[in-house]
């Protein structure tokens, strides 16, 4: 089971009344699964709601106009997950801030780190929490939160078209977000994800401010995955070196004994990306580079080997 925070600025009522959270991007909710626990943060009300138990097996495509539509009639936030609307509490973020007063206690540091993650990243759709952060936030909501009732209108959840099937059916462009979704959904060969990996995080925040594509934590190592399309001109090696520096000292990873594990980064570059030039490729112990391309069947081929 994982913990997640969902972010909205004006749709918390619609989310809670209908038992839905939606995103525009296809990768934001890709690692949210049935049985997970989520929290909804409303950046305008400065309140957090939950705990929300996830009902959907994985993200699905839905056209109900819960969140309205744009000028062309296209439904807003169609890539969604469903959650249980029973037993929900709300908690003002200022109350969460005020409960910790001992500067030297571990719970104070946990509280402040959690608040920083929530407030600094409210521009994204969703971000994962560590298990300690999730349990702490859940306990505070249950202990100090105010019980809320929804206005009915809950949408029953029936197995709908999964987002990945909708993307493939519509032949949407294979953006970095789509590639990330494919990697997270299909779990490529052990070349990329080792069998003993127990946790895979999507859009994990390092150092409270750096959002990485994929973070995999196993018993022996922690691996960062950075994905770049052919036309992406940013230097991936500058990014992953920064991420690796954060890994060493990031308090959020302390529960996973990160200082005792090997740290490395895997850079996935689409064939044709300029950083596949030998002048750029990093052949160091903790940074590995793979080239990839996608065929018309949405299969990812890494270094010439079919992975999906």
Secondary structure, DSSP 8 states (H G I E B T S, - for coil): --EEEEEESS-HHHHHHHTEEEESSSSTTTT--TT-EEEEEETTTTEEEEEEEB-SSS-EE----TT-B-TT--BSS-EEEEB--SSEEEEEHHHHHHT---TTSHHHHHHHHHHHHHHHTTTSSEEEE-HHHHHHHHHHHHHH-EEE---S---------BHHHHHHHHT----HHHHHHHHHHH---TTTS-TTEEEEEES-EETTTEE-SEEEEESSEEEEEEEE-TT--S-HHHHHHHHHHHHHH-GGGGGGTGGGSEEEEEEEEETT-GGGSTTT---BTTEEEEEEEE-TTS-EEETTEE--
